[in-house]
C-alpha cells in the first residue's frame, strides 16, 4: 500500500492539463491525487462541490461491506419488499420496464463464482481504504472529520443461530468484528432500544460528522495546490490522439469548449450518456437513497457515539455534527423522478425500534428541525466500480459506479487513477474494475 502523498520535485512537475468531470467525493479525490503529482487539474461539475450523493449520505466508511449486493437470499425476499411502497426496496412502476435489463444482469451476478470474484475485488478496495484518507486529511488539517470508533449492526428478532452464521461469514472474509449480546451492546451504546438482542461490532470502520465537509475540505486543499474549479454541465467528450475536447453549458446558458491533454470521468449515476457518446456500454442504475437529518438541541446529550445499522430494517443511524442522520432504503425510479419524501420520513419511524430515545426535535412541528434528502447512488449489477483507462481512448480514464461505497472508496480510487495516469504500478490489481467486463 502506498499512501504517500507523492508530490513530485519541482523540476519533475508534469505540465499536462487534466480535466476531472464530477465533483463528488470520488472526483474530488481524483483531482487532488493528480494535483499532488503536479498536473494542471481542472475539476468540473454542473453543481457545487459535493452537491450530489456526497452531501446527504450516511457518512459511514463502510469497509466491512465486502459482500456484493446481488445476494441469492434476495430472490425470496425481493417480491415482498417491492410490494411495500415504504419497504427497504421500492421499484417505480413507471421505471420497471427500463430497469429489467439491469436486474437480469444483477441476478446473473448471484452465481457463486461471480459472487466470490466480486467479493474479493470489493475486499481489495476496502481493506486499506480508510488509510488512504488519513494523510490527505492530515495535510488539509481536517483529521477531525474522520472518527475511528467502529460501528454496530443490530438485530431485533433474527434468531441467534442466524446472527452467529452472519458473524462467521464476516470473520471468514477477514473482517474485524465482535459478536455482542444485549448487555454488551448496551454497554457500548446505552441508548439502544431494549428490543435489540444482539449486535455485530465492526471495530475497524469509521464515520464522519460531516460528509459534505470532507468533500469540500479536500477540494479546497487541491485548490490551494493550484487546482481550478469550473461549474459547467458537460454535454460531450471528444477524444483525439492529441487530447480531449469537452463541450458543456455554463450556468448562464452559454456554450463552452475546453481542451485538455487528458480527462477523468467521475460522474457517478449520470455517467451513462457521456460514456455512450464515447462508444462504451455502461449498465448503471440510479439507486436512489434517502436520508433524514434531525437537528439536536444545544443541551442534548449525544445519543450515539458510532453508526448503528439495523439488520432487519435496512437503514443506518449516524451521529454527526449537531444532527442525527437516518439513512438508507433503495428506490429504483430513474434519475429524474421527483423525490418521495415519505421514504425519508419512514426512517424516523424505524428509528423508534432501534433507539430508546430519539432527538427532542424528532417530533417537532417545525419542519426546519428535520431535513429530507435524496441522492442517486451509481450502482452497477456486480457491485464493483469502474476504475480504468478507457480501452479505446488512451487519454480518458473512468472512476465511477461506486454504489453505496463512494465515500469509503474515494481516496483509494483517487490514488489508483493518479497511478494510472502517471504510468506507475497500481497499489492493487485493478483488472476487475475495467469497463471491458460490460463491453
Secondary structure by P-SEA (a helix, b strand, c coil): cccccccccccccccbbbbbccccaaaaaaaaaaaaaccbbbbbbcccccccccccccccccccccccccccccccaaaaaaacccccbbbbccccccaaaaaaaaaaaccaaaaaaaaaaaaaaaccccccaaaaaaaacccccccccccccccccccaaaaaaaaaaaaaaccbbbbbcaaaaaaacccccccccbbbbbccccccccaaaaaaaaaaaaaaabbbbbbcccccccccccbbbbbbcccccbbbbbbbcbbbbccccccaaaaaaaccccccccbbbbbbbbbbcccccccccbbbbbccccccccccccbbbbbbbbbccccccccccccccaaaaaaaacccccccccccccccccccbbbbbbcccccccccccccccccbbbbcccccccccaaaaaaaaaaaaaaccccccccccccccccc
